[in-house]
């Protein structure tokens, strides 16, 4: 085993990918995880014996995992069973209209033509061309980069890339730009929802988030066993490469000496010495000193605006009424009030958009058969305060399921068929976050430059997860873990001698 010891704090997607890469390189890798399973925000809840994905539900950017697993001698196909989805999402509006967005853009165009007319179908075709150009322009300098700086980003774009952004109107918000792309307000609403994939408001997020539309059109897959199945698959690969996982092991403090990390203290009292530490958690936990006063300086002191949280229901119950696909979105007739409530008034929305993941679809189910459902509405990340009362939670629940009934879907959460998760619950699970599920909000076109990168001012400490660059979401968190591993390996390659870390505070136990 390598003399270089690495401790990874957190077995979320970023930590799992770091562990795979570093263990494959022969390093001594230990992953400590507070819960009893891998995945982090990717997790399931059991209702009536059914395990329901209750975190991220959408698998995109398959190439991230293809590249990672190929680099360590295996493949996505060898480690998990995935199925491409023909329908990306099914959308419902209060006027009774319904639209499927398909993996085949030509099918979507035809559906839009029948639904909203030929002019709007042509606008959709132009929109797809724009998003393809945008994604091709930004994939390298933004998504794949270690951490973009303003100057480096502009230089990497070149004249052609700058021209693409100039045509887009990068200073516009996503909502403003979509008003230039579509005449039908329903399509504007549909594509504006991609801002919420980054935990942000369409009125404040940059127009560049249009690229998420291209990400989905490049493919959405379902995973056998759910997204939890993906986390479990990655957690099986890492030990085969030599990584050690320690579940139910909470990191209490990251130790440093003379300006560099030397190990972590567990809540149990055990000390794990390490040359390098990767923190795969919300950067706010470092900023607030939850991992020790010595590591506060590892992230910027100014707290950025928090992203969205959520109010969710994991349900096992029949779904009567409208025909569901796997991913379903139920819109309100108005949209702005949802984000005004959340970001300006810091309260649960009175008119929430409702996302429903029907995890047994698109298969045809017998009428009346209970199925696995995950329902979500956006919420403010104030789970560390007193703004969200039990009365407010009950009121939002009533509004949510009334809205679904008005649009034809009859669901009724009860104590026996559902489990509710609140921003307070997310805050307890992810300390210092307030329940924010996406790190900081992506508000303003310069926000991509304000997320922490994989390296920190504290030598030997690296960051991974959805709160750091390149941002939230399963594939982005996976990329952050890979960037952290690459930065760590580069530091080893540039250093001739390394401290053992064993002489720094605490006691190591087997």
Secondary structure, DSSP 8 states (H G I E B T S, - for coil): --S-EEEEE--BHHHHHHHHHHHHTT-EEEEE-SSSSSBTT--EEEETTEEEE-S---B--HHHHHHHHHHTT--HHHH--EEE-SEEEEEE-TTS-EEEEESSHHHHHHHHHHHH-HHHHHHHHHHHHHHHHHHHHHIIIIISSSS--HHHHHHHHHHHHHHHHHHHTTTSBHHHHHHHH-SSHHHHHHHHGGGGGGT--TTTSBGGGGHHHHHHHT--EEETTHHHHHHHHHHHHHHHTT-EEE-S--EEEEEEETTEEEEEEETTS-EEE-SEEEEES-HHHHHTTTT-GGGGGGS-SS---B--EEEEEEEEE--EES---SEEEE--S--HHHHIIIIIS-S--SS--EEEEETTTTS---TT--EEEEEEEEE-S-TTSSSS-HHHHHHHHHHHHHHHHHTTEE----TTTEEEE-HHHHHHHSTTSTT-SSSB---STTGGGTS--SB-SSBTEEEESTTSTT-SSHHHHHHHHHHHHHHHHHHHHT-S-----TTSSS----
